[in-house]
Amino acid sequence: MTRVAPYLVMMLACALLAAFAAGGASAEDAKMRLLSPAFGDHETIPDRYTCEGADISPPLAWGGVPAEAKSLALAVTDPDAPDPRAPRMIWVHWVAHNIPASAEDLPEGASGKVMPPGAVEGVNSWKRTGYGGPCPPIGAHRYIFTLYALDATLPPAPMTKDQLKAAMNGHVLDKAELIGMYEKQH
């Protein structure tokens, strides 16, 4: 797939999300939605976005953000670590907050490079700021991308997932999830 194809898919996804948010949508259709042109819900995350590839953040698009939202927050977690047959922890791959409520997407490779103005990336489980792609030691893992619409802007300091969760307490208006799957091939 060339670089043009994901861009076109992203544009189509944004158009579809805008159509849901347009007049005539039912209350259920108006809920927030999160998707990626790189993979569908419960589909395999391409190697490009993992430790076996370029290890860059995948493109994401969303819609249905409540009109009263002041900012968005994002968390990407693996609840199957280290082994899906005996999970012991939630591994955090990416956290970000203060994404402008007016934003409609994050392009491929946004982490560390092209985040929207004001957005703050937090600390992942590797104790690094930004995105760290799927790299499961064993088995197929789920990677849960969760986008939160908030009625506030949070402090502008990088946070861990737990700190973000505490800061968001009482401020979540809505949320949307996208689940990707990944199992190491090599």
C-alpha positions, 0 to 999 in steps of 0.5 A, spaced: 500 500 500 502 506 498 502 512 502 497 515 498 492 510 499 492 511 507 491 518 506 485 517 502 482 512 507 483 517 512 479 522 508 473 517 507 473 515 514 473 523 516 467 524 511 463 518 514 464 520 521 462 527 519 456 524 516 454 521 522 455 527 526 451 531 521 443 533 522 438 527 522 443 522 526 439 518 531 442 519 538 446 512 538 449 515 531 451 521 535 456 517 540 463 518 539 466 513 534 474 512 533 477 508 527 483 507 524 484 507 516 490 502 518 486 497 521 479 495 523 476 494 530 478 487 532 483 486 526 490 486 526 495 492 527 500 492 521 507 491 523 509 498 521 506 500 527 509 495 532 516 493 534 517 489 528 516 495 523 517 502 524 514 503 531 510 509 529 503 511 531 497 509 527 493 514 524 486 515 528 480 519 526 474 520 530 467 524 530 461 525 534 465 529 539 460 532 544 459 540 543 461 542 550 468 538 550 474 542 551 479 537 550 480 530 548 485 525 551 487 518 548 490 512 552 492 506 548 493 499 553 494 492 552 490 488 558 493 482 556 500 483 558 505 479 559 501 473 556 494 473 554 493 466 558 495 469 564 495 477 564 498 480 570 498 487 568 495 493 563 501 495 559 501 502 557 503 504 550 501 511 549 497 517 553 496 524 551 491 529 553 489 536 551 488 534 544 484 540 542 476 538 542 476 541 534 481 536 532 478 530 528 484 526 527 492 524 528 496 522 522 500 516 522 507 518 526 503 523 530 507 521 536 513 526 538 512 530 531 505 532 529 501 532 535 496 538 535 498 544 538 497 544 546 497 536 546 501 533 551 504 526 550 505 522 557 509 517 559 508 510 557 510 503 561 517 503 558 518 510 562 518 514 555 514 519 553 510 518 547 508 512 543 511 505 543 508 500 539 505 493 540 511 488 542 508 482 545 512 477 548 507 471 547 501 470 544 496 475 540 494 481 545 489 486 544 491 493 544 485 498 546 485 505 543 480 509 548 479 517 546 475 521 551 472 527 550 473 532 557 469 538 559 476 541 561 483 542 559 488 538 564 494 541 567 500 541 561 505 536 564 506 529 561 502 524 565 502 517 566 496 513 565 494 513 572 495 520 573 491 521 567 485 517 569 485 521 576 486 528 572 480 526 568 475 523 574 469 527 573 470 530 567 469 525 562 463 527 557 464 521 552 469 516 550 470 511 544 474 505 543 478 501 537 481 495 539 487 492 535 490 485 535 497 483 534 502 477 535 509 477 533 511 474 527 518 473 528 
